[in-house]
Amino acid sequence: MKYSIFIISALIPTSGLSAMVVSDNANGGTHNITTVNAPLDISDIWARSGSMNGGSATYLGYYDNQYWALTANHVPNGNITFQSGTYSILNSYTLQNPPGFPNPITYSLNTDLKLLSIAGNNALQLLGSIGINMLQNITPTTDLYAIGTGISVSIGSAYNAGSRQKQWALFNPDQYTAAQVSGMGGYFFVEKLDTTNRYSFSAAYLDSGGGVFVNQNNTWLLAGIMNAIGDEDINTVISNGDITVMLDLSWYAPQINAIMNVPEPSTAALFLGIAAINLVLLSKRSRRTCRRN
């Protein structure tokens, strides 16, 4: 089965796009108010999820006398808007794949993640900080929340038949993989849209850089970043089978914390005991067509 992988930012070609659609058969599909129908209180992760001109971003906190945010590397630099205001970018740091990443010749050293130092203020600092999930513990039974600021449309609608809207989605990832997206390799988890499922979703045009969160022991952690979508039938309408590709931040937490100068426990064990990983998203026989911005 062929999938085309598309980067979900403002610079993506206008073909084969998917947009955020949420499958929640019990409570309806569109979530644009902080806690409407959310099984958990998501006010904290909602407030730290913001928009950029070419995508979305997540506020991490105030460390080493600087304010920090995270987005996808392919999202163009520009101002970030959170509930507390709009902020400019001071510095940008592209993250790299960890030692031992598969196929170092085929895959790039860099990954599709970008850490941003921003010109914040006290209002932003009041949001506090959020930790990065440090463990490779995301499974198909893990409840994850994705928050993005992209386009909102419905199944069967054209990719651009909606308006930009901040939304959340609760889902369980379908697969874990190592892959190449927009010329950049990385460790990803994947969600395949299934509207017969209680909770499922497809990410959106302009959702790139949006956060994927997990609640562990009543503490929110940032587990991933949305990076790309795959369209099975390569058309311009939303359909079941579309996939969303998200970078697993547990592999990149040591770099993020080191740049922000955040004290952290030893993470050497995180890179041990990892066996061979399939280098496809959904099928060993699948062929991907990748498109850069």
N, C-alpha and C positions, 0 to 999 in steps of 0.2 A: 504494500500500500504506500502510495507516494504522499508525502507531506511537504508543503512549502513553508519554510520558516520565515516569518516577517518580524522586523524590529518595530516595537510599538511606541514610536516617538513621532514627533511632528514631521520628520524628514522621510518617513517611510513612503514608498511608492503607493499611489492610490489604486491598488488592486489587491484582491485577496485579503483584505483586512478583516479582523474581527473586532467586536466592541464588547464592553463589559455587559454581560447578561448573567443574572444570578438565578440559579434554580433553588427554590426553597418552597417545596410543594405545600408546606403547612401554612406559610405566612406571606406568600407573595414574593415577587422577585426583585423589587427595586428598594434599596436601602440608602436613603440620602439624609437621614436624620440620625443623630449620634447613636441612640440606643434603641431605635424602633426594632422590635422583634429580635433583638440580639440575646442569645442565651446568657451571655456574660456582659458586665458593664464594660463597654469599650470606649468610654469617654477619654481615657488617657491616650490610647493609641489613635483615636480619631483626631484629637487636638494636635498631635505631633505629625500628622500626615498632611503634606502640603502640595501645592502645584507649582510647576515651572512652565515656561513658555512652550517647551518641547516635551514635557513629561511630568512626572510626579517625584516627590522626595520625602524622606523621613527625617525628622529632627532627632538627634541622638542625645544631646546634652551639652553641658558646659564643662570642659576639661582644659586644664593647663591655660587658663585665662582666655579660652577661645570657645566659640559656639560652633557645633558640628552638625552636619547633615549628610545623608547618604542617598545616592541615586545610581542609575545605570550609567555606565561610561559613555554610551552612545547618545545620551540626552545632552543637547547643547547647553553650555553654561549660560546662566541668566539669573535674574532675580527669582527668589523662592518666596511664595506667599503661604503663611500659616494663619491660623485664626488670630494670632496676636499681631500680625502685621506682615509687611513685605521687606525682604532682606536681600542685600547684595552678596555676591561671592567674593571672598578675599583670596583664597587659594584652593587649588584642586589637586587631588592625588589619585592617580590611577592604580588600582590594586593588581596584584599578580597572583597567579596560581601557586599553590604550595609545592614544596619539594615532593617528588614522586608522582606528580600529575601525569596521567597516561600520555604516551606518544609526544614527547617534548619537541620532536622535529615537526610533526604534523600540526600540533596545537601551539597557539601563541603563548608566550610567557604571561602577557597581560590577560586579565579577565574583564568582563563587562560590568565593573563596579567602579564607582568614583566617590571618594570621600571629600567633602567640601567644608572648608572653614568659612563661616559666614559672619557678616556684621550684625550680630544680634543685639538684644537689649534686655532689660530686666523682665519685661513681659514674657519674652521667650524663655528666659532662664527659669521662670516660675513653673514651667512644664516639668522641670526636673529631668532626670536622665533615664534612659532605658538600656538594659544590658543586651549584648549579643548572645544568642544561643551558642554555647561552646561545644556541644556534644552532637555526634552524628546519630541522633535519636529520632529523626522524623520518619514515620512509617505510614502505611496506608490507613492506619487507624487513628492517626494524630489529627486532632481538630486544629485547623489553621484559619486565621482571619487575614484576608487580603483587603487592603484599602488603597484605592486609586482615585485619581481625579480626571479620568478619561471620559470618553463618549459613552452614553447610555442608550442602548437600543434593545430590540426584542428579537427573538428567534424568527428567522425568515425575513428580517428587515435588511435593507442595504446598510453597509458598514457606516455610512455617513448620515443615516436617517435619524439622528438624535442630536442632543446637545451635550456639552461637557457638564459633568455632574460628579460630585464626590460620592463614592459608594463603598460599601463593605460587602464582603462575601465570606461565608463560612464554608469550608470544604475539607475533604480528606484527600491527600495527594495519591495519584495512581501509581507512580513509578519514580525511582531514583536512578540517575544516570550521569555519566560524564559525556559531554557533547561540545560541539563547536557552534557558536552563535555569533553572527556578524564578525566572523574572523577571529573571535576570541573564545578560547576554551574555558570550561568551568565545570564545577560539580553542581548539578541541578536536581530539583524535583519537578515533576510534571503532573498537571491536572488535565484530564480529558473531559470536555463538557458532556454531561449526560443529564438531560432534563427529566429523565424518569427517576433520578436519584433525589433523595431528600435534600441534600446539599451538594451543589456543584456550581462551577462558574467558568466563564471564559473572560480573560483579561481584555483590556480595551486599547484602542488607539488613544495615545497619550497617557496610558497607565504605566509605561516604562519608568522604573525607579520607585514605584510604589511599594510599600512595605508589606511583608507577610509575617504575621505575628502568632506566637504560641503562648498560652497561659500555663505556667508550671508552678504548682503550689501557690496559687493566687498571686503570682508575679508575672507581669507581661515581659516577654523577651522578643527581640527582633530575630526571626528565624530565616528570612529570605527577602529577596528583592525581585520584583517582576521584570522580565527582560524581553520576552518575545512570545509570539503566538504562532501556531501552525494551523493551516487551513487544509483539511483533507481533500476537499473537492475544488480548491483553487478558484473560488468564485467570490463575489462581492456581497454575499448574504451570510448571516449568522446561522450555523447549523450544528447539530449534534456531531461530536467527533472532533471538533476544534480543540487544539491543545494549548495550554499556557505553560511556558517554561520559566522557572524561577531559580535563581542562584541560591544555593544552600550556604548561608553565612557562617556556619560552624567552621568551615574550612578557611575562612578569611578573618575570623575574629582576632587572632593574634596580631595580624597586620593592622587592623583597624584600631585596636587598643594601643598598639605601640605608637602609631602616628599621633593619636590623641593623648598619649602619655597616661593611660589608664592602668593602674596596677592590676595584674591578673595572675591567677594560679598557673602553674606549669601546664603547658598544652602539648608537650612532646608526644604524649600517648595518643593525641588526636590523629596523628599521621601514621600510626602503626596498626597492623592487623587488617588493612584494607586489601581485599583480594581483587582479582580482575573485575572490571566493571564494563558492562555492555556499552559500546560507543554509539548506540542508537537511541532514539527517543521512545519509540513504541514497538518496533519490530526489527529483528536482526537483518531482515531483507529489505528494510525501508531505505529509500534514497531521499536525501534532503536537498532542496534547493535553497541556498541561503542568500539573503539579500542584505547588503550593507546600506547605511543611511545615505 
